[in-house]
Amino acid sequence: MSSDSNQGFTRRRFLSNFAFASTALATGVGSWVVRPDWANAAAAPIKVGIATDLTGPIGYAGNADANVAKMVVKQINDAGGLLGRPLELYIEDTASNEAVAVGNVRKLIQRDKVDMVLGGVTSSMRNAIKDVIVSRGKTLYIYPQLYEGKECTANLFCTGPTPAQQCDEFIPWLIKNGGKKFALPSANYVWPHTLNVYARKVIEANGGEVVLEEYYPLDQIDFSSTVNRIISNKVDVVFNTVIPPGVGPMFKQLYEAGFLKNGGRLACVYYDENTLAINQPAEIEGLASCLDYFKAVAKDDPASAKIQAEYDKAFPGTFLFAAGSAATGTYRGLKLWEAAVKEAGKIDRDGVAAALDHAKIADGPGGPAEMVPGKRHCKMNMYTAVAKNGSYEIVERSKGLVDPKEC
């Protein structure tokens, strides 16, 4: 998954961002440390590493994830820390650039000697940094983003939704509320390719058909020939995995060609409150998404409402607490890790990983969550939502926690 490359994020803009300016100390290019308000002279701090895109095309997602980490670490410290020790937060900018990221993540492991690393937004980023953390660094790694599945590395735990969680209920809903003829316009990288294999199976098993599956360069913005094929093939549902910057122009071109007016349905499983702003509301009216959380969930879930309100108060502005940006997976990952550390009673990797293998939390964004033992993936509630006048309405909820069906 990825995001809006029209939004430029610079070191200066990051440092001026309200989220960190008050407490984060710069400790080198792309490095910050957030020290706890208290210290226990008898106990050294537990070091939490966050590796995320603070600058570059997907800076909006990475800044939200770093904000969530800061919020959760503060909560834990305010409640007395973990095992009687305060938490210290080390943040490295992965800069939406794998080459930069590897060097910066190495700093977390070798210089800062963190006890755990959480982060990475795109799958290509996870693949670039996981070896530095898990194999060479002998450190626990939590990956918080929705992704294509199939990540079964020991000591790497995934806390975002998988294809099974995003497709098994959602695609039958799309067939019922859109139609049977699907187009799969896609960005040409690992997430769309792997997700589409899964999506196609579910579409065909439910009596639908894929009439178009195409892959485009990440920077493509002219989709006129694709739009013509979608219209001429009388496609009912566009199941999109094109990412910014291309997704905005594509949806606009579909709208201008009359796709929505003639009853077509847009679907995109990474679309959240952040991405709604890419197009005018009319251009994506009726777009359906399936995620572990939408802001509308907080209307009748007190735990979600509390988390959402706390984030909005601490970090007002443009970096929204949203599921498609991994903010929810970051929250869930840190709270599951906290539960695991408490159970293990120690901070060494093997002990924490053994407890994290079956960790549960009663409250999180979208509801409770639990790791599936032996699978290193997370069960969670899933929600289908539809864009109406520029915001989401929940139209379907899973009946209980949905299995990730991975590893």
N, C-alpha and C positions, 0 to 999 in steps of 0.2 A: 504494500500500500504506500501511497505517497501523496503529494499535495501541491499547493498553489505557488508556482514559481514566480508569479508576478509580485509576491510579497517579499521585498528584500529585507533581510535581517543582518544587521552589522553588529560588531562588538560594541560600538558606542551606543547604538540603540538598545542593545541588551542591557548594558550597564545602567542606562537611564531608566530602564523598565522598573516600575514600582515594585514588582515582585521580588527583586533581589537587592535593590540598591541599599535597603536599610541594614541588612545583616550579612550579605555575602562579601567575603574578602577575595579579591583577585589574587591568585597564586601563580601567575604565569599566563601565557596566551591560551585562551579557551578554558581556563581552570578557575574554579571558585570553591571556597570552603565556607560552610555555614556552621558556626560553632554553637553549642548549646548555651542557654542562659545560665546554666548551673554546671558545676563540676564536682565530682566526688573524688577527693584527693586520693582515696584508697583504691579507686577503680578507674582504669584507663577507659576512654570512650570506645564504644563500638562504632566502627567506621562503615558508613553506608555510601556506596558509589553509584552515581547516576550518570549514565552515558547517553546523551540525547541530542537531537538537532536543535541547538539554540539559534543557529544562523543558517543561511542557505534557504533553498526553496521550501523546505518543510519546517521552517523555524516556528510557525504558529503551533504545530503539534508538539514539538519538543519543549517549547516554553511552557505550554500547559502541563506537560508531564513533569517538568522540573518544579513547577508551582505545586502540583499535587504532592510530590515527594517532600517538599518543604513543609506543607500543611500536615502531612501524616507524621513526619519526624517530630514536628513541634508538639502534636497531640501526645505522642509517646513520651517525649521528654517532660511535658507538663504533668503527665501521670506518674512520673518517677523513673522514667527510662526503662531499660530492659536489664533484668538480672542485677538491678541496683546500679547500672552504669548508664551514663548519658549517651545519646546517639550524636555522632558528628557526621554532617552531610558533605560529601565531596562530589562536585559536579564537573563533568567534562563535556565540552561541545564536540559532538560528532560531525557538525557542520554540513550535514547532507552530503558528505563526501567520504567514501570508504577509506581512501588513502590517508586523509587527515585523521579519521576516526581511530585507526589502528594505533597510531602513535599516541594519541590522547588517552585511549583506553589503557595502553601500556603504563601510562603515568599512574592511573588509579591502582594498578596491581603492584608495580615495582616501587614507585616513590611513596604513594600514600598508604599502601598495604591495606586496602579496604577488605572488609569481611564478607562483602556481597556486592555484586553489580546488578543493577536493574536498568534496562534501556534498550535502545535500538527501535526505530520505527519501521523502516522497510525491511523486507526479508533479505535483500542484498546486504544491508547493514548488519543484520544479525549474523549472516554467514561470514561477513568480514571480521567481526570482532569476537565471535564465540570461542575460537581456538585460543586467542590471546587470554581470554578469561578462564575458560574451563580446563583446557589441556595444559597449556604452558603455565598459566597463572594459578592453577589448582584452587580456583575460587568459584563460589556458587553464582549462577547467572539466572536471572528472571527476565523473560521476554514478555512485554505486556500487550503487544498489538494483535488485533485480528490478523489472520494470515492463512496461507494455503495448506497448512498441516504438514505432516511427515517429518517434523523435527523431533527426533527421538534420541538426542545426545544425553548421556548420563550427566547429572548435576546441572542440567538446563531445564528450567520449569517455565511453562507457557500459561499466561493468565488472561489471554484474549480469546475471542471466539474462533472456531475452526469451520471448514466448509460444511461439515455435518450439522453444526449448530446454526449456521446461517442459511442452509439450503433445504434441509429435510422437511421443515414445515412451511417455509417461505415460498418455495417453488410451487407446491400444490395450491397455495393461496393465490399466487400469481395466475395460475392456469384458470382457477375459478373466477378471479376478479380482473382478468385481462384477456386471456385467450391462450390458444395452444401453439401458435407459431412464434418462435423465439429468434431474435438476433443477438449474437454475442460479440459486439464490437469491443476490442481489447487493446490495452497497451502491451507492447512486446517485451515482457520480462516474466520472471518466475511466478509471481502471484497469480496473474490472469491465466496463464497457461494451465497451472495446476488446478486452480479453482474451476475453470471451465470444463476440465475432464470430469470433475465431480458433478458440477451443475448439469451437464449434458445427460449423465446417467439418471439423475433425478427427474429431469424434464421428460426423457423418453419412458421411464418407468411409470410416469403419471399420464401417459397418453399425449404428451406434447411432442413437438419436433423442432429441431434447430435448422433454420433455413439459411442462416448466415453466421459464420464464425471467422473473424478477420483480426489480424494483429498489425498495429501501426507503431511507427517510431514515437518515442515519448514526447517529442516536441511537435508532432503533427497537429495542425489547427484547422486544416481544410478537409471537411468530411462530406463534400457535396456528392461524390460518387457513391459513398456508403449510404448516405441519406436517400439517394435515388433508388438504390437497391432495396432498402428497407421499405420504402413506400411502394415500389412496383411489386415486391413479393408479398404485399399485404400482411406485414409482420404485426402481431398483436402486442408483443412484449419485447422491449429493448433491455436486455440484461447486461448492463454496462460495466466494464472494468477499465475503460479509458480513464486516466488520471489527469489532474491539472498539469500543464496548462490546456490540454486538449479538450477536457470534458465540458468546459463552459461553452466554447464554440460549437461543439457537437450537439449539445442539447438545444442551443439557440437555433442551429440550422434545422434540426428536426422539427422544432416548434414552427419555424417559418415555412416549412414544407407542409404543414398541416397534420403532422403525426398525432398530436394530442387531440386536435379538433375532430379528427376522424375516429376517435375512440382508442388510440394507442396508449399503452402504459409504459412509463419509464421505471426501471428498477436498478438500484445500485447499493450493494451491501456495505460500502464504506461511507455512504452519505449520512452525515450527522448535522448538528446545528452549525458547525463551522462552515461546512460546504454549501449550506443553503444560500449563502450570500454570493456565491459565484455567478448565479443567474438571476434575472428578474423573476419574481414569484410566478408569473403567468407561464414562463418558459418551462417550468418544472412542476406545474400543478399536477397533483396526483402521483408524483414520484414515490415509489415504495422502497423502503429499506428495512433490513432486519439486523438488529444490534442488541447488545446486552443492556443497553440503557438509552433512554431519550429523556430530555428534561420533563416531558409530559408525564413520565412515570412518577415523578416526585409529587404530583397532585394527590395521589392516594397511597404513597408509601412513605411513612414518616421518616424512616432511616435515610432513604434517598434524599428526601427534602432537607434533612439536617445537613447532609454532606454537601449538597448543592448550595445551600445558603451559606455555609461556612466558607466554601471556595469563593463564591461571588463577593462576599464581604472582604475576604483577604486579598483577592486578586481581581478587582473590577477592571474592565477593559476588553481587549480584543482576543485574549487567549482563553477560549471557552473550555469549560469542563465538559468534554464530549467523548463519546465512545469510539468514534472512528479515528480519533487522534491518539488513542491508547491511554487517555487520562483515567478512564475507569479501570483498565487493566493494571495501571500503575498503582492506583489505590488498593485494588484487590491484592496485587502482588506483595505490596509492603505489609498489609494486614495479615495475610497468610504467613509471610515470613516471620512477623512478630509472634504469631501463635506458635510457629515451629520452634523459635528460639526459646520461648517460655517453656514449652514441653521438653525440649532437649536439655535445658538448664545449662547450656554451654554454647559457644559460638563457632566451634570448629566445623568445617564443611560437612564431613560425613554425618555428624550428629544432627545438624540442622536439616540436611537433605533427607535423612531418614524420617524426621518428624514432619517435614514439609510434604512428604509423599502422601500423607493422609490428612493434612491440615484442613480446617474448616473455619469459616467466619459466619456468624449469625446475621450480621448486617454489612451491607456494602451497597454501592450504586446498583440499583436494579434488584437488590435482594441478597439473600445469602449465597455463599459459594463454597465449593469444596474441591480439593484435588482428588482425582481418581487414582487410588493406590496402584503403584506400578506403572502408571501411564504418564506422569509428569504434565498432565493437562487438567483443565479446570471445568467442572460442571457449573453451570450458571443458568439463570432465567434468560429467555430470549423474547424480544418484542418486535412485532412488525408495526411499522408506522408509515403514514402517508402524509406527504407535504400538502398543506392547504393554506393558501394565502401567506406563504412565507414562514410557516411553522409546522411542527409535526403533531399529528393526532395518532394515538395508539389504536390500532384496529384489531390486533390479535396478540395474545400472550401465551407463552408456553405453559403447559400444565405441569408445573414443577421444574426442577433443574434439568437441563438438557445435557446429555452425554456428548463429549467431544469426539468420541469414536476414533481416537488416535493411538498409535504405538501399541 
